[in-house]
Amino acid sequence: MATPTPKEQFLDAYQREHATTMRVLRAYPPDQLDLRPHPASKTARELAWVFVLERGLGTKVYHNEFAGGVPSGKPPQPPESWDALLGALEKAHKDLGDLVRSTPDAKLSEKVKFMTGPKTLGDWSRMAFLWFMLHDEIHHRGQFSVYLRIAGGKVPSIYGPSADEPWL
C-alpha cells in the first residue's frame, strides 16, 4: 500500500472532521438558534455560520485574494433557516474539497497571504493554511458542543464517548 500524499492526508482528515461537525450540528435543536451563552458570544446560528464562512475564506486564501491587503467589509449573514445553513455548509465543504482535490501537489506548497495578527499579513503555504482552517473548525466545533449541551441537545461522541453517547 502506497503512503498517502500530504494532499490525500489532508482530504482524509477534512472529510472525517466534516462528518463529525455535521453530526454535532444536526444534533442541535433548531428552536434554540438564538441562544447566546454570554453577551460577548455569538448566537448558535452565528457560530454555526462560521463553518460556512471558513470554507469561503479557504477559497479566497487559496486564490491568494489577500495579496492586496486585509479585506474590509462584513461577511454575509447566516440564513434564517437551519436547513438552509446546513445545506450551505455541505455545498461549501464540497466546493473547497473539489478545489483541493483538483490541485497539483506542487501548487499546494506555493505561498499565499493570510492574516498572522491584527491587520497583519504573512506568508503561508496553501497546505499550511488548509490545515490551519481545519484546526479552526475543530476549535469552533468544540465551542458549538457546549452550546449544544446548554440548549438541551444530546452531545454525540466526537473523539471519544460523551455523556450522551457512551461507548461502554
Secondary structure, DSSP 4 states (H G I P E B T S, - for coil): -PPPPHHHHHHHHHHHHHHHHHHHHHTS-GGGTT--SSTTSPPHHHHHHHHHHHHHHHHHHHTTTTTT----SPPPPPPS-HHHHHHHHHHHHHHHHHHHHTS-HHHHTSEEEEEEETTEEEEEEHHHHHHHHHHHHHHHHHHHHHHHHHTTPPPPPSSS--SSS---
